Amino acid sequence: MNRLLLPILLCTLLAAFSAQAAQPSYSADVSVDVTADNAAAARELAMHRANRQAISAIAANFTTREGIAVLNKLTDDQLLNFIRETTVLEEKTSNIRYIAKLRITAADKLLRQYLQEKNVPLVVASSAEVMVIPVFREGPDMPPLLWEIESPWRIAWQQNPPTIGSVRFFMPMADNAPFLTTAQQALSLDVELFEQLRALNNGGEVYVAEAYYNGDDNLTISIITPQNGKRQIFSVSGPRTSELFKQAAHETGMRIADELKGRTVVTSTHPETITVLYQFKTLSSWLKTEEKIAAVTAVDDIRINAIGNGRIQFQISFVGDFDILENALRNAHLQLSKTGNYFTLTDMSI
């Protein structure tokens, strides 16, 4: 092969691979179990429910509860416009029942564009591990429970910890936090105690979620931020079953995730562009790095300018403040450093 043609061919192939990698897809795995008058009706209803669950889960990556509320107002047929692909992972049917596990991929760019047209804030959601300390009372004035086996609130967080977009919630186990022995300790907002819990969570966020019955079918939740003592109180209604606590845990996760996202709201959707230089060892290592870049919500486009001698120069178009982009890349273990009129990128995970 002509040596002069080799760099051109390599750049062409890399650009082709890059174009695919620069379009990440958001997907969600959902489970459905629906009974109807017949198998066809059960399957149709299950698909509608699955689409709605998946779109809400995917949208949580780049919007707030406000945006999800906007999407929940759409009809089932309107939501279909945002579905790119549906894959059946598991499936069982009978004459009147449809049970399945589905992987649903969204047309995320179209979804984000729709939310922006509705003036819903776009957020750059970074992955996070959030620790929740679940405290339960039978009533507002009853003694608080923490590790006790009779606490249905503890069981809900242990068995069904929610994941909201890229924010994963969990509760510590008693064996991992021997310094936290009682619910009263958790409610005391002791600074030293919560520094120990943050250390246990590798410096991540820690919240206390207190739940208590407030009437026959009313569960009140108080989300407490230990750093400042701020409380956010809401209620969920329904029979006193495990499903009520599962619903309350999910709503708690949504509200905490919104608070975290509030720090990374994109105030401008007009794209800005920076030039970046990156050194790579192999083509596959660059493609993996580019996938990380493209997965950042703020990134609008990636364009390659030049390649040679193990280096690639490219442009990142992004929306919002540069600080938000920089922090989001840092959370993906990518470090930007300013060098004159351009930036150098280092993949810290390699």
C-alpha positions as CSV (number, residue, x, y, z in Angstrom):
1,M,0.0,0.0,0.0
2,N,1.2,3.5,-0.8
3,R,2.5,5.1,2.4
4,L,1.0,8.4,1.5
5,L,-2.4,6.8,1.4
6,L,-2.1,5.1,4.8
7,P,-2.7,8.2,7.1
8,I,-5.6,9.2,4.9
9,L,-7.1,5.7,5.1
10,L,-6.5,5.5,8.9
11,C,-8.1,8.9,9.4
12,T,-11.1,7.9,7.2
13,L,-11.6,4.7,9.2
14,L,-11.2,6.4,12.5
15,A,-13.7,9.1,11.5
16,A,-16.2,6.4,10.5
17,F,-15.8,4.6,13.8
18,S,-15.9,7.9,15.6
19,A,-19.2,8.9,14.1
20,Q,-20.8,5.8,15.5
21,A,-19.2,6.2,18.9
22,A,-20.2,9.8,19.2
23,Q,-23.8,8.9,19.3
24,P,-24.3,7.0,22.5
25,S,-27.7,5.4,23.1
26,Y,-29.6,5.5,26.4
27,S,-31.5,2.4,27.3
28,A,-33.4,1.0,30.3
29,D,-34.3,-2.6,31.3
30,V,-37.9,-2.8,32.5
31,S,-40.0,-5.7,33.7
32,V,-43.8,-5.9,33.1
33,D,-46.5,-8.3,34.3
34,V,-49.9,-7.5,32.9
35,T,-53.3,-9.3,32.8
36,A,-56.1,-8.4,30.4
37,D,-59.0,-9.9,28.5
38,N,-56.7,-11.7,26.1
39,A,-53.1,-12.2,25.3
40,A,-52.9,-9.5,22.6
41,A,-54.5,-6.9,24.9
42,A,-52.2,-7.8,27.8
43,R,-49.1,-7.5,25.5
44,E,-50.2,-4.1,24.1
45,L,-50.9,-2.7,27.6
46,A,-47.5,-4.1,28.8
47,M,-45.7,-2.4,26.0
48,H,-47.3,0.9,26.8
49,R,-46.3,0.6,30.4
50,A,-42.8,-0.5,29.6
51,N,-42.3,2.5,27.2
52,R,-43.5,4.9,29.9
53,Q,-41.2,3.4,32.6
54,A,-38.2,3.4,30.2
55,I,-38.6,7.0,29.0
56,S,-38.9,8.2,32.6
57,A,-35.8,6.3,33.6
58,I,-33.8,7.5,30.6
59,A,-34.9,11.1,30.9
60,A,-33.7,11.1,34.5
61,N,-30.2,11.2,33.1
62,F,-30.6,14.7,31.7
63,T,-33.7,16.3,33.3
64,T,-35.4,16.9,36.6
65,R,-38.7,15.8,38.1
66,E,-40.2,18.8,36.2
67,G,-39.2,17.3,32.9
68,I,-40.4,13.8,33.8
69,A,-43.8,15.3,34.8
70,V,-44.0,16.9,31.3
71,L,-43.3,13.5,29.7
72,N,-45.9,11.8,31.9
73,K,-48.6,14.0,30.4
74,L,-47.9,12.6,26.9
75,T,-50.2,9.8,25.5
76,D,-48.9,6.3,24.8
77,D,-48.8,7.0,21.1
78,Q,-46.8,10.3,21.6
79,L,-44.2,8.5,23.7
80,L,-43.6,6.0,20.9
81,N,-41.9,8.9,19.0
82,F,-39.0,8.7,21.5
83,I,-38.5,4.9,21.3
84,R,-35.7,3.8,19.0
85,E,-35.6,0.1,19.7
86,T,-37.2,-2.6,21.9
87,T,-35.4,-5.9,22.7
88,V,-37.2,-8.7,24.4
89,L,-34.8,-10.3,27.0
90,E,-37.3,-12.7,28.6
91,E,-40.9,-13.4,27.7
92,K,-43.8,-15.6,29.0
93,T,-47.4,-15.5,27.8
94,S,-50.7,-17.1,28.5
95,N,-54.3,-16.6,27.3
96,I,-54.7,-13.5,29.4
97,R,-51.3,-12.6,30.8
98,Y,-48.0,-11.2,29.5
99,I,-44.8,-11.2,31.5
100,A,-41.5,-9.9,30.0
101,K,-38.2,-8.2,30.6
102,L,-37.5,-5.7,28.0
103,R,-34.5,-3.5,27.0
104,I,-35.8,-0.2,25.5
105,T,-33.5,2.3,23.8
106,A,-34.6,5.9,23.4
107,A,-34.0,8.5,20.7
108,D,-32.3,10.6,23.4
109,K,-31.4,13.6,21.2
110,L,-35.1,13.9,20.1
111,L,-36.1,13.6,23.7
112,R,-33.8,16.3,24.9
113,Q,-34.8,18.6,22.1
114,Y,-38.5,18.1,23.0
115,L,-37.8,19.0,26.7
116,Q,-35.8,22.1,25.7
117,E,-38.7,23.2,23.5
118,K,-40.9,22.9,26.6
119,N,-38.4,25.2,28.5
120,V,-37.5,22.3,30.8
121,P,-33.9,22.7,32.3
122,L,-31.2,20.5,30.8
123,V,-28.9,19.0,33.4
124,V,-25.5,17.4,33.2
125,A,-26.0,14.4,35.4
126,S,-22.8,12.8,36.7
127,S,-22.7,9.4,38.2
128,A,-23.0,9.3,42.0
129,E,-23.3,6.9,44.9
130,V,-25.7,8.4,47.5
131,M,-25.9,6.8,51.0
132,V,-29.3,7.0,52.7
133,I,-29.9,6.3,56.4
134,P,-33.5,5.1,56.7
135,V,-35.2,5.9,60.0
136,F,-38.7,4.6,60.7
137,R,-41.5,5.5,63.2
138,E,-44.9,3.8,63.6
139,G,-46.2,7.3,64.2
140,P,-44.9,10.9,64.4
141,D,-44.3,10.6,68.2
142,M,-43.2,6.9,68.3
143,P,-39.6,5.8,69.0
144,P,-37.4,5.8,65.9
145,L,-36.1,2.5,64.4
146,L,-32.9,2.0,62.4
147,W,-31.4,-1.5,62.2
148,E,-34.4,-3.1,63.8
149,I,-35.8,-6.0,61.8
150,E,-39.4,-4.7,62.2
151,S,-38.6,-1.6,60.2
152,P,-40.4,-1.8,56.8
153,W,-38.6,1.3,55.7
154,R,-35.2,-0.3,56.3
155,I,-36.3,-3.4,54.4
156,A,-37.4,-1.2,51.4
157,W,-34.0,0.4,51.1
158,Q,-32.2,-2.8,51.6
159,Q,-34.2,-4.8,49.0
160,N,-35.2,-2.1,46.5
161,P,-32.7,0.8,46.5
162,P,-33.6,3.1,43.7
163,T,-31.4,4.2,40.8
164,I,-32.4,7.6,39.3
165,G,-30.6,8.2,36.0
166,S,-26.9,7.9,36.8
167,V,-27.5,8.4,40.6
168,R,-27.4,5.1,42.6
169,F,-28.8,5.0,46.1
170,F,-27.9,2.5,48.8
171,M,-28.0,2.1,52.6
172,P,-25.1,1.0,54.7
173,M,-25.2,-2.3,56.5
174,A,-24.9,-2.4,60.3
175,D,-21.6,-4.3,60.1
176,N,-20.1,-1.7,57.8
177,A,-21.0,1.2,60.1
178,P,-20.4,0.0,63.7
179,F,-20.1,3.6,64.9
180,L,-23.8,4.1,64.0
181,T,-25.8,2.1,66.5
182,T,-29.2,3.9,66.9
183,A,-31.7,5.9,65.0
184,Q,-31.4,8.7,67.5
185,Q,-27.8,9.1,66.6
186,A,-28.7,9.5,62.9
187,L,-31.3,12.1,63.8
188,S,-28.9,14.1,66.0
189,L,-27.1,15.5,62.9
190,D,-23.7,15.0,64.6
191,V,-21.0,16.4,62.3
192,E,-18.3,13.9,63.2
193,L,-20.7,11.0,62.7
194,F,-21.6,12.1,59.2
195,E,-18.0,12.7,58.3
196,Q,-17.4,9.0,59.1
197,L,-20.4,8.0,57.0
198,R,-19.1,10.2,54.1
199,A,-15.7,8.5,54.4
200,L,-17.5,5.2,54.2
201,N,-19.1,6.4,51.0
202,N,-15.7,7.5,49.6
203,G,-16.6,11.2,50.2
204,G,-20.0,10.9,48.6
205,E,-23.3,12.3,49.7
206,V,-25.2,11.2,52.8
207,Y,-28.8,11.8,53.6
208,V,-31.2,10.7,56.4
209,A,-34.7,9.7,55.3
210,E,-37.2,9.5,58.1
211,A,-40.5,7.8,57.4
212,Y,-43.6,7.6,59.7
213,Y,-47.3,6.8,59.4
214,N,-49.5,9.9,59.5
215,G,-53.0,8.4,59.3
216,D,-54.3,5.1,58.0
217,D,-53.1,5.3,54.4
218,N,-50.5,8.1,54.6
219,L,-46.7,7.7,54.9
220,T,-44.8,11.0,55.5
221,I,-41.1,11.2,54.5
222,S,-38.7,13.8,55.8
223,I,-35.4,14.0,53.8
224,I,-32.7,15.5,56.0
225,T,-29.5,17.0,54.7
226,P,-27.0,16.5,57.6
227,Q,-24.6,19.3,56.4
228,N,-27.1,22.1,57.0
229,G,-30.1,20.4,58.7
230,K,-32.4,21.2,55.8
231,R,-35.6,19.1,55.6
232,Q,-37.8,18.3,52.7
233,I,-41.1,16.8,53.6
234,F,-43.6,15.0,51.4
235,S,-46.2,12.2,51.7
236,V,-47.3,9.1,49.7
237,S,-50.6,7.4,50.1
238,G,-51.8,3.8,49.8
239,P,-52.3,0.6,51.7
240,R,-49.7,-0.3,54.3
241,T,-47.8,-2.8,52.1
242,S,-44.2,-3.1,50.9
243,E,-45.3,-1.4,47.6
244,L,-46.0,1.8,49.6
245,F,-42.5,1.9,51.0
246,K,-41.0,1.0,47.6
247,Q,-42.9,4.0,46.1
248,A,-41.7,6.2,48.9
249,A,-38.1,5.2,48.4
250,H,-38.3,5.9,44.7
251,E,-39.8,9.4,45.3
252,T,-37.1,10.1,47.9
253,G,-34.5,9.2,45.3
254,M,-36.1,11.4,42.7
255,R,-36.1,14.4,45.1
256,I,-32.5,13.9,46.2
257,A,-31.4,13.4,42.6
258,D,-33.1,16.7,41.7
259,E,-31.2,18.5,44.4
260,L,-27.9,17.1,43.1
261,K,-28.8,18.0,39.5
262,G,-29.7,21.5,40.6
263,R,-26.0,22.1,40.9
264,T,-25.4,21.3,37.2
265,V,-28.4,23.0,35.4
266,V,-27.4,24.1,31.9
267,T,-28.5,27.8,31.6
268,S,-27.6,28.2,27.9
269,T,-28.3,25.8,25.0
270,H,-26.1,27.7,22.5
271,P,-23.2,25.3,21.7
272,E,-19.6,26.4,22.5
273,T,-16.5,24.7,21.0
274,I,-13.1,23.8,22.3
275,T,-10.1,22.2,20.6
276,V,-8.6,19.2,22.3
277,L,-5.4,17.2,21.8
278,Y,-5.3,13.6,23.0
279,Q,-2.5,11.0,22.9
280,F,-3.6,7.4,22.3
281,K,-1.8,4.1,22.2
282,T,-4.3,2.2,20.1
283,L,-7.4,2.9,18.0
284,S,-9.6,1.0,20.4
285,S,-8.4,3.0,23.4
286,W,-9.4,6.2,21.6
287,L,-12.8,4.9,20.8
288,K,-13.4,3.9,24.5
289,T,-12.3,7.4,25.6
290,E,-14.5,9.0,23.0
291,E,-17.5,7.0,24.2
292,K,-16.9,8.5,27.7
293,I,-16.9,12.0,26.2
294,A,-20.0,11.5,24.1
295,A,-21.9,10.0,27.1
296,V,-21.6,13.4,28.9
297,T,-25.0,15.1,28.6
298,A,-23.5,18.5,27.8
299,V,-21.5,17.2,24.8
300,D,-23.4,18.1,21.6
301,D,-20.8,16.9,19.0
302,I,-17.3,15.6,18.5
303,R,-15.4,16.3,15.3
304,I,-11.9,15.1,14.4
305,N,-9.5,17.6,12.9
306,A,-6.3,15.7,12.5
307,I,-4.5,12.5,13.5
308,G,-0.9,11.2,13.4
309,N,2.0,9.9,15.5
310,G,-0.4,8.6,18.2
311,R,-2.1,12.0,18.7
312,I,-5.5,13.1,17.7
313,Q,-6.8,16.7,17.5
314,F,-10.6,17.1,17.8
315,Q,-13.2,19.6,18.7
316,I,-15.9,19.2,21.4
317,S,-19.1,21.2,21.0
318,F,-21.0,21.5,24.3
319,V,-23.9,23.4,25.8
320,G,-23.8,25.2,29.2
321,D,-20.9,26.5,31.3
322,F,-17.4,25.1,30.7
323,D,-17.1,24.3,34.5
324,I,-20.1,21.9,34.1
325,L,-18.4,20.1,31.2
326,E,-15.1,20.0,33.0
327,N,-16.6,18.5,36.2
328,A,-18.7,16.0,34.2
329,L,-15.6,14.8,32.3
330,R,-13.7,14.6,35.6
331,N,-16.4,12.3,37.0
332,A,-15.8,10.1,34.0
333,H,-12.0,10.1,34.9
334,L,-11.1,12.4,32.0
335,Q,-8.9,15.4,32.9
336,L,-8.8,18.6,30.7
337,S,-5.8,20.9,31.0
338,K,-5.5,24.3,29.3
339,T,-2.4,24.6,27.0
340,G,-2.4,27.9,25.1
341,N,-5.3,28.1,22.7
342,Y,-6.3,24.4,23.1
343,F,-6.8,21.8,25.8
344,T,-5.1,18.5,26.4
345,L,-7.1,15.5,27.6
346,T,-5.9,12.7,29.9
347,D,-7.8,9.5,30.5
348,M,-7.0,8.9,34.2
349,S,-8.5,5.4,34.1
350,I,-5.8,4.1,31.6
